[in-house]
C-alpha cells in the first residue's frame, strides 16, 4: 500500500489531478471562514469561545452539530458557503425520486440526452432551494438568539448584524446563492479534472475539518491535569473501538449477495462452432440505500423543530415539542429507528427495479439457475433484496445510535462522538473508498501495483470515471500561486490581530 501511494506521484496525469483536487479543497475552506457582508465576525468568535466552555446536551447543541456536519462550520459562522452543498444534494435526491415515480421524467431519463436535461432541472431546483433557505437564514440573523443552533449568542451583548435591514437580506441571499452555485461548480470540476466525486468530497472535507477540534476535546476530557491511568486507558480503548467500527462499516458497505446468472450457449458468427455458456454474477448490496435513510430520518425529525423554533420562538408548546424530539432523549432514537427502516425500504422500492432487471436478463439470454425467467425471477430478486434491506436497515440503525451511546457512557461532547458513527463516518468511509478505487484504476492502467495485490478495490458506489482531461500545468501553477497568496494574507491578518 505504501508503494501505491508513492506511485501516485510517478504518474503525471494522476499527480496533476491530486494537486488540482487539493487546491480546490483549500478554496472551499477559505469560503467557509469568510463571513457574509454585514456580519460582525467578532461576535461569532466570542460566542464560540463561550459555547466551548458551556457545551451541553440540549437539542440545540445536537442539532447544531448535525447541521454543521455538511457546511464545515460555515452555517454557524454565517459564511459565504453557509448552506454548503446541501441545496444541490436536496435537489438531486428530489429529482431522483421524481424520476422514479413520474412517468414523463422516467421516460426522459432513458432517452438520449435526457440525463443532461435532468441535470439542468436539478441545477434550477438548486437555485430555488438555495434562495428560499438563504432568505430564511438572512431573516433569522435579525434575532440570532432565536436560532436553535445559535443558542446563547445573546451573552456576547452585541448585534450579530449591526445594520440589519432588507438591503442586508437581499445582499445575503444573493451571496449565499452564488456561494452554493460556486460550490456546485467546484464539485463538478473536481469530478471532471480531479480525483473522486466532487460533491461528496466537499462534504467529507467539511466533516474532516471538525476532526482537530474533536481530538482536542477528547484530549482535554481524558488527558487533563488531573487525569488518572484509567482515563488514559479509556481513551486508548475508544481509539481501538473507532478502528473496529470503521472496519465494520467498510465490510458492510462493500458486502453484497452475488446472484449467479447463467447465460445460454451461443453460436459464433464466424464459425459454426457453438460457444459454451458462461456464468456471471448479479451483485446485490447489503446496504443498497447507503446513507440516504439516515439523512431522510434526520431531516424529518430536525427540520420541523428548527422551523417551529423560528416561527414560534416564545410558544410553550414548541418547548414541549423540543423536549420530546430532543436528540438526547430515548424517544428520539426510537422514532428515528422506525424512520430509518421505512426510508430504507422506500429507497430500495424506488431505485431497485426487479422487473426491469428480469426483463433485461431475459432479453440477454440469461437466467438464474433454479428460477424460471420472467415474473418468478422478478419475485426472487424482490424477496432477496427485501431480506438484504432488513439487514442493512439494522446496520444503519446501530450506526445512527452509536454516537449517542458513546456520549451517554463516556460523557463525550457531540463534536467527538459524531466520528464514532452516524452520517459523518458513513460518508467518510464511502468517499475514501471511492477515491482509492479511482486512484487504483489509474495505477493499474499504467502497470503499477494497486492498493491490493489480489483483486481490485470495490468502491461503495459505482461512479463514473472522470470524463474530462486533467488540468494543464499552467492552470495548476496559477492555482498554487493564488492559494499561496491567500495563505500569506491569512498569516498576515492573524499576526496583525
Residue, then its C-alpha position, 0 to 999 in steps of 0.5 A: x500500500x505504501x508503494x501505491x501511494x508513492x506511485x501516485x506521484x510517478x504518474x503525471x496525469x494522476x499527480x496533476x489531478x491530486x494537486x488540482x483536487x487539493x487546491x480546490x479543497x483549500x478554496x472551499x475552506x477559505x469560503x467557509x471562514x469568510x463571513x457574509x457582508x454585514x456580519x460582525x465576525x467578532x461576535x461569532x468568535x466570542x460566542x464560540x469561545x463561550x459555547x466551548x466552555x458551556x457545551x451541553x446536551x440540549x437539542x440545540x447543541x445536537x442539532x447544531x452539530x448535525x447541521x454543521x456536519x455538511x457546511x464545515x462550520x460555515x452555517x454557524x459562522x454565517x459564511x459565504x458557503x453557509x448552506x454548503x452543498x446541501x441545496x444541490x444534494x436536496x435537489x438531486x435526491x428530489x429529482x431522483x425520486x421524481x424520476x422514479x415515480x413520474x412517468x414523463x421524467x422516467x421516460x426522459x431519463x432513458x432517452x438520449x440526452x435526457x440525463x443532461x436535461x435532468x441535470x439542468x432541472x436539478x441545477x434550477x431546483x438548486x437555485x430555488x432551494x438555495x434562495x428560499x433557505x438563504x432568505x430564511x437564514x438572512x431573516x433569522x440573523x435579525x434575532x440570532x438568539x432565536x436560532x436553535x443552533x445559535x443558542x446563547x449568542x445573546x451573552x456576547x451583548x452585541x448585534x450579530x448584524x449591526x445594520x440589519x435591514x432588507x438591503x442586508x437580506x437581499x445582499x445575503x441571499x444573493x451571496x449565499x446563492x452564488x456561494x452554493x452555485x460556486x460550490x456546485x461548480x467546484x464539485x463538478x470540476x473536481x469530478x471532471x479534472x480531479x480525483x473522486x466525486x466532487x460533491x461528496x468530497x466537499x462534504x467529507x472535507x467539511x466533516x474532516x475539518x471538525x476532526x482537530x477540534x474533536x481530538x482536542x476535546x477528547x484530549x482535554x476530557x481524558x488527558x487533563x491535569x488531573x487525569x488518572x491511568x484509567x482515563x488514559x486507558x479509556x481513551x486508548x480503548x475508544x481509539x481501538x473501538x473507532x478502528x473496529x467500527x470503521x472496519x465494520x462499516x467498510x465490510x458492510x458497505x462493500x458486502x453484497x449477495x452475488x446472484x449467479x446468472x447463467x447465460x445460454x450457449x451461443x453460436x459464433x458468427x464466424x464459425x459454426x462452432x457453438x460457444x459454451x455458456x458462461x456464468x456471471x454474477x448479479x451483485x446485490x448490496x447489503x446496504x443498497x440505500x447507503x446513507x440516504x435513510x439516515x439523512x431522510x430520518x434526520x431531516x424529518x425529525x430536525x427540520x420541523x423543530x428548527x422551523x417551529x423554533x423560528x416561527x414560534x420562538x416564545x410558544x410553550x408548546x414548541x418547548x414541549x415539542x423540543x423536549x420530546x424530539x430532543x436528540x438526547x432523549x430515548x424517544x428520539x432514537x426510537x422514532x428515528x429507528x422506525x424512520x430509518x427502516x421505512x426510508x430504507x425500504x422506500x429507497x430500495x422500492x424506488x431505485x431497485x427495479x426487479x422487473x426491469x432487471x428480469x426483463x433485461x436478463x431475459x432479453x440477454x439470454x440469461x437466467x438464474x439457475x433454479x428460477x424460471x425467467x420472467x415474473x418468478x425471477x422478478x419475485x426472487x430478486x424482490x424477496x432477496x433484496x427485501x431480506x438484504x434491506x432488513x439487514x442493512x436497515x439494522x446496520x444503519x440503525x446501530x450506526x445512527x445510535x452509536x454516537x449517542x451511546x458513546x456520549x451517554x457512557x463516556x460523557x463525550x461532547x457531540x463534536x467527538x462522538x459524531x466520528x464514532x458513527x452516524x452520517x459523518x463516518x458513513x460518508x467518510x468511509x464511502x468517499x475514501x473508498x471511492x477515491x482509492x478505487x479511482x486512484x487504483x484504476x489509474x495505477x493499474x492502467x499504467x502497470x503499477x501495483x494497486x492498493x491490493x495485490x489480489x483483486x481490485x478495490x470495490x468502491x461503495x458506489x459505482x461512479x463514473x470515471x472522470x470524463x474530462x482531461x486533467x488540468x494543464x500545468x499552467x492552470x495548476x501553477x496559477x492555482x498554487x500561486x493564488x492559494x499561496x497568496x491567500x495563505x500569506x494574507x491569512x498569516x498576515x491578518x492573524x499576526x496583525x490581530 
